[in-house]
Amino acid sequence: MVEALQGAGVVVTGAGGGIGAALARRFAAEGARVVVNDLDAERAGAVADEIGGIAVPGDASGIVEAARDALGGTVDVYCANAGVASGGSEAAGESVWALAWDVNVMAHVRAAEALLPDWLERGGGRFVSTVSAAGLLTMIGAAPYSVTKHGAYAFAEWLSLTYRHRGVKVHAICPQGVRTDMLAATGSAGDLVLQPTAIEPEDVADALFRGIEEDRFLILPHPEVAGYYQARAATPDRWLSNMNHIQQKWEAGQ
């Protein structure tokens, strides 16, 4: 048990299923008071009923005030988990790029803008960003997803380096494949790259709580991602060539 989380006010966006639901269940098990957010009101309500939480359905970009009211005035932990797995290339439509940017990046920015004045005044708060290994590496066949997840990671990193001395703790969760509806939607690219090492949403929640206990920023539910990230930085051309081989394998299977 993480003592600091007992009685804490926690918000989890995109919590109607998958990683978000697993996070909501785990925070509730730790004794936190949990707001379950999802665009799907029925799914949000089902998870909230299961864990004894509070359903606040709607767009994740604008729920901080409603969640604060539901929790009695204070949000201690905000999990920016809602995301869209937008596939496609540079030729993906403007609406696809705009949605990926809005959900995967700007929803985090808007939440932080709403949360930080109170957190900085109190000298404490915790922002959990569900990014993706794609935010450290990239994902074949998914330019909008890869680019915006890099943005989500960069924003979480910026929050941490800017406000950690003022008591704000930030965690960036960067898993590879997780057995969720989002993984199923990745199609043949996900089957090739992600399915072989896919883990359960509960494994992601476990990894986050280990990171909270150890006060770590970067959470890697797939530990091997650290090696890939190091290789990308140390030998970028070799890493790109290796990724291009995977790209070619994927294209050959289409």
C-alpha positions in Angstrom: 0.0 0.0 0.0 1.1 3.5 -0.8 0.2 5.4 2.4 0.1 8.8 0.7 -2.7 7.6 -1.6 -5.1 6.6 1.1 -8.0 9.1 0.9 -6.4 11.0 -2.0 -8.6 12.4 -4.7 -7.7 10.7 -8.0 -9.0 11.4 -11.5 -8.5 8.8 -14.3 -9.5 9.8 -17.8 -10.4 7.2 -20.4 -11.2 4.8 -17.5 -14.1 3.0 -19.0 -11.8 0.1 -20.0 -8.3 -1.0 -20.7 -5.4 0.7 -18.9 -7.6 3.5 -17.4 -10.0 1.0 -15.8 -7.0 -0.9 -14.4 -5.5 2.3 -12.9 -8.9 3.3 -11.4 -9.2 -0.2 -9.8 -5.7 0.0 -8.4 -6.1 3.5 -7.0 -9.4 2.5 -5.4 -7.7 -0.6 -3.9 -5.1 1.7 -2.4 -7.8 3.6 -0.6 -8.1 6.6 -2.9 -11.3 8.3 -3.8 -11.5 7.9 -7.6 -13.3 9.8 -10.3 -13.8 7.6 -13.4 -13.9 9.6 -16.6 -14.8 8.3 -20.1 -16.6 9.6 -23.1 -18.8 6.6 -22.8 -21.0 7.4 -19.8 -22.3 3.8 -19.4 -18.8 2.4 -19.3 -17.6 5.1 -16.8 -20.6 4.4 -14.6 -20.0 0.6 -14.6 -16.3 1.0 -13.5 -17.3 3.6 -10.9 -20.0 1.3 -9.5 -17.5 -1.6 -9.4 -14.9 0.3 -7.4 -17.1 2.6 -5.3 -15.9 5.6 -7.3 -17.6 8.6 -8.9 -18.4 8.7 -12.6 -17.8 12.0 -14.4 -18.3 11.2 -18.1 -17.4 13.6 -20.9 -14.5 15.0 -22.8 -11.2 14.6 -20.9 -10.1 18.1 -21.9 -12.6 19.8 -19.7 -13.4 17.7 -16.6 -11.0 19.1 -14.0 -13.6 21.4 -12.4 -16.3 18.8 -12.4 -14.0 16.2 -11.0 -12.8 18.7 -8.3 -16.4 19.3 -7.3 -17.1 15.6 -7.2 -14.1 15.0 -4.9 -15.1 17.8 -2.5 -12.7 20.4 -3.8 -9.3 18.8 -4.2 -7.6 16.7 -6.9 -4.4 15.1 -5.6 -3.6 12.8 -8.6 -4.6 13.3 -12.2 -4.1 10.4 -14.6 -4.1 11.8 -18.2 -4.9 8.4 -19.7 -7.4 9.0 -22.5 -5.9 8.6 -25.9 -6.5 7.8 -29.6 -4.5 5.4 -31.7 -4.6 7.3 -34.9 -3.0 5.4 -37.7 -1.9 6.6 -41.2 0.9 8.4 -42.8 1.7 12.0 -43.6 -1.3 11.8 -45.9 -3.8 11.2 -43.0 -6.5 13.7 -43.1 -6.3 17.0 -41.3 -9.1 15.9 -39.0 -7.1 12.8 -38.0 -4.1 14.8 -37.1 -6.2 17.4 -35.3 -8.0 14.8 -33.1 -4.7 13.0 -32.3 -3.1 16.3 -31.3 -6.2 17.4 -29.2 -6.6 14.1 -27.3 -3.0 12.9 -27.0 -1.4 16.3 -26.2 -3.7 19.2 -25.6 -5.9 17.4 -23.2 -2.8 17.0 -21.0 -1.9 20.6 -21.4 -5.4 21.8 -20.5 -5.6 19.6 -17.4 -2.2 20.8 -16.2 -3.3 24.4 -16.7 -6.3 23.8 -14.5 -4.5 21.8 -11.9 -1.2 23.6 -11.3 -2.4 26.8 -9.6 -3.8 24.8 -6.7 -0.9 22.3 -6.7 1.7 25.0 -6.6 -0.1 26.8 -3.8 -0.3 23.6 -1.8 3.2 22.5 -2.7 2.1 19.1 -4.0 0.2 17.1 -6.7 0.8 14.2 -9.0 0.4 14.1 -12.8 0.4 10.7 -14.4 0.7 10.7 -18.2 -0.1 7.5 -20.1 2.2 8.0 -23.1 3.4 4.9 -25.0 6.7 3.4 -26.0 5.9 5.2 -29.3 6.6 8.4 -27.4 10.2 7.2 -26.9 10.6 5.3 -30.1 7.9 5.3 -32.9 5.3 3.1 -34.3 5.2 1.9 -37.9 2.0 2.8 -39.8 0.9 5.4 -37.3 2.4 8.8 -38.0 -0.3 10.9 -36.1 -0.1 8.5 -33.0 3.7 8.5 -33.0 4.2 12.2 -33.4 1.6 13.2 -30.7 2.8 10.6 -28.3 6.3 12.1 -28.6 4.5 15.4 -27.8 2.8 13.9 -24.7 6.1 12.6 -23.4 7.8 15.9 -24.0 5.1 17.8 -22.1 5.3 15.3 -19.2 9.1 15.8 -19.1 8.7 19.5 -19.2 6.3 19.5 -16.3 8.6 17.4 -14.2 11.8 19.5 -14.8 9.8 22.7 -14.3 7.9 22.0 -11.2 9.5 19.1 -9.3 11.2 21.5 -6.8 7.8 22.8 -6.0 6.3 19.5 -5.0 4.7 18.4 -8.3 5.5 14.8 -9.1 5.1 13.5 -12.7 5.1 10.0 -14.1 5.2 9.1 -17.8 4.0 5.5 -18.5 5.4 4.1 -21.7 4.3 0.6 -22.4 4.5 -1.3 -25.7 1.5 -3.5 -26.5 -1.2 -3.8 -23.9 -4.2 -6.1 -24.4 -6.9 -3.5 -24.9 -9.4 -2.4 -27.5 -6.8 0.1 -28.7 -4.3 -2.6 -29.4 -6.9 -4.5 -31.4 -7.5 -1.4 -33.5 -3.9 -1.2 -34.6 -4.5 -4.0 -37.1 -1.6 -5.8 -38.9 1.1 -3.4 -37.7 0.1 -4.1 -34.1 0.0 -7.8 -34.8 3.6 -7.7 -36.1 5.2 -5.3 -33.6 3.1 -5.3 -30.4 1.1 -8.5 -30.0 4.0 -10.9 -29.4 5.0 -9.1 -26.1 1.6 -7.7 -25.2 0.8 -7.5 -21.4 -2.4 -7.0 -19.4 -3.6 -3.6 -18.3 -3.1 -4.7 -14.7 0.6 -5.1 -15.4 0.7 -1.4 -16.4 -1.0 -0.4 -13.1 1.6 -2.6 -11.2 4.4 -0.9 -13.0 3.1 2.6 -12.2 2.7 1.8 -8.5 6.3 0.5 -8.4 7.4 3.8 -10.0 5.4 5.8 -7.5 7.0 3.9 -4.6 10.4 4.5 -6.1 9.6 8.1 -7.1 10.5 7.5 -10.8 9.5 9.7 -13.7 9.8 7.1 -16.5 7.6 4.0 -16.1 8.5 1.1 -18.4 6.1 -1.8 -18.1 8.2 -3.4 -20.8 11.7 -3.1 -19.3 13.3 -3.9 -22.7 12.2 -0.5 -24.0 15.0 1.1 -22.0 17.5 -0.8 -24.3 15.7 0.3 -27.4 15.6 3.9 -26.2 19.4 3.8 -25.5 20.1 2.3 -28.9 18.0 5.0 -30.6 20.0 7.7 -28.9 23.4 6.1 -29.3 23.2 4.9 -32.9 20.3 6.5 -34.5 21.1 5.4 -38.1 21.4 1.8 -37.1 18.2 2.0 -35.1 16.4 3.6 -38.0 17.7 0.9 -40.4 16.4 -1.8 -38.0 13.0 -0.1 -37.8 12.9 0.2 -41.6 13.4 -3.6 -41.9 10.3 -4.0 -39.7 8.5 -1.5 -42.0 9.5 -3.5 -45.0 8.3 -6.7 -43.4 5.0 -5.1 -42.6 4.6 -3.8 -46.2 5.4 -7.2 -47.6 2.6 -8.7 -45.5 -0.1 -6.2 -46.7 
